[in-house]
Structures are given as structure tokens and as C-alpha cells.
Amino acid sequence: MDIKAIIIEDEKPATELLLHYLKSFPEISIIGTFSDGFSGLKAINDIKPHLVFLDIQMPKLTGLEILELLEHKPAIIFTTAFNQYAVKAFEANAIDYLLKPFSSDRFANAVKKAIEKISQNQNTQPIINSAINALEPGYIKMERIAVRSGSKIQVIPVEDIYYFEADGDYVKLHTKAGNFLKEKTMKYFETHLNTSKFIRIHRTYILNVETIQRVEYYDKDSHIAVLNNNEKIKISSSGYKLLKTAINL
């Protein structure tokens, strides 16, 4: 079986090392190498490779953001300098990864496992998603969120988000640039956002406290947050307690 592969890696020495080690696997054809997340994402969806060597810490879009936005779902081997806590998440979910710097033996083992999965037509996306969600919340510092907007990818700095709203199986991001849907849970965002700036003020809302203009009394059990864009968001009694602590009310 001829296996089409691409490399998405922003460090030239790491790319060259991968290409060198791949000479031992003539069944794998490298279709292209890409040094940033946007070009890598486009290549995956256009070329539809069987296998992708994907660096996690990438400019423009990270490897994790690429995975969330993929239309085509290839087998993935992560190349990463992530710390031991993140690696544990990959190991617990049987994810193939190469911890930099990696040896030729470690590389060969990861590639052989990937070839086996490809030949068996295994869908690895669910376990990859599980590993991403299991990564230490404190390690993935959420500073931006990548979303699809029609045929485009929009990268939104978290400081540009007014609030997150539960919307069925999605979360709606209310931002300065408009509203966007993300296929994540409120719990995911609650866990991964900076909790000094983003507070779960209601079961439906996570609020960016820096967008609050004022807080108004609503009734005996709740309050209203009036935002800088003049939207009004209901605050539950438990959410109000958290908010008071966060902004020293």
C-alpha cells in the first residue's frame, strides 16, 4: 500500500530529521512539508493524506486547533515538546507521538503502529479527541479560539469574547467580531479558560469579567450583568458569589 503523508512542522531541523528517518519506509510518500498551521490545514483537506506528522506548538494555528478544524481525518503522529503531563494524556489514550528529541527506534515504532492503523482503516479521531480533552487544563493556555466561519477560519483572541453561551451540542461565542459556534462543551471552556477573567456566572453563561460595564439587581436570587456592548446577561445566585470574589464587589 502506498501511503501518502505530509509533515506540518515549523522547526526546519525537526522536518529534516523526519525526512531522514522516513527514508527507511519506502511505502510512505511525502507529498509536502508545511511550516505553519493554516497551510497545513489546507493541505490536509486538499491532499487528503493517509498520515500526518503534526507538531503541536505551531504558529498561526496550533496542532490541536488544526485537529478541531479538519474535514478530512487522517492518521496522526504528533511531534511535540510537551511536558510529561501532556504525554501521559497521549499514552492513556494510545495516541502515537514523538517527544522531541526522538530516536530512530522511537520513530520507527510510531510509524509502524500508524501503518497498521491505516491498513486496518481504523478511525483514530475519537481517541485523539479524548486525549486533547484530557490534557492538563493548566498546560494548555487558552489565549485564542479557532472557529469556522463559512469557508474561512477565524482566530479569535479570548479577550475579544464577551461571553460563552450553551447552545445545544455547541457553545456560542459572543465576540466583538460577531457570534460563532464551537463544537465543545461549557465544561471544557470552564476548565481551560483563565478563571480569574472568565467566570461561570450561570449554567448557560461563562462571562469575560473585563467586558462588564456594571452589575444590576434583578430579583432576590439573581442579578444582571450589563456589558460594554449593552447586552444584559443573567447571573445566578451561585454565579454572583463567584463574580463578587473575582472582581471584588
C-alpha positions, 0 to 999 in steps of 0.5 A: 500500500502506498501511503501518502503523508505530509509533515506540518512542522515549523522547526526546519531541523525537526522536518529534516530529521523526519525526512531522514528517518522516513527514508527507511519506509519506502511505502510512505510518500511525502507529498509536502512539508508545511511550516505553519498551521493554516497551510497545513490545514489546507493541505490536509483537506486538499491532499487528503493524506493517509498520515500526518506528522503534526507538531503541536506548538505551531504558529498561526494555528496550533496542532490541536486547533488544526485537529478541531478544524479538519474535514478530512481525518487522517492518521496522526503522529504528533511531534511535540515538546510537551511536558510529561503531563501532556504525554501521559494524556497521549499514552492513556489514550494510545495516541502515537507521538514523538517527544522531541528529541526522538530516536530512530527506534522511537520513530520507527515504532510510531510509524509502524503502529500508524501503518497498521492503523491505516491498513486496518482503516481504523478511525483514530479521531475519537481517541485523539479527541479524548486525549486533547480533552484530557490534557492538563487544563493548566498546560494548555493556555487558552489565549485564542479560539479557532472557529469556522466561519463559512469557508474561512477560519477565524482566530479569535483572541479570548479577550475579544469574547464577551461571553460563552453561551450553551447552545445545544451540542455547541457553545456560542461565542459572543465576540466583538467580531460577531457570534460563532459556534464551537463544537465543545462543551461549557465544561471544557471552556470552564476548565481551560479558560483563565478563571480569574477573567472568565467566570461561570456566572450561570449554567448557560453563561461563562462571562469575560469579567473585563467586558462588564460595564456594571452589575444590576439587581434583578430579583432576590436570587439573581442579578444582571450583568450589563456589558460594554456592548449593552447586552444584559446577561443573567447571573445566578445566585451561585454565579454572583458569589463567584463574580463578587470574589473575582472582581471584588464587589 
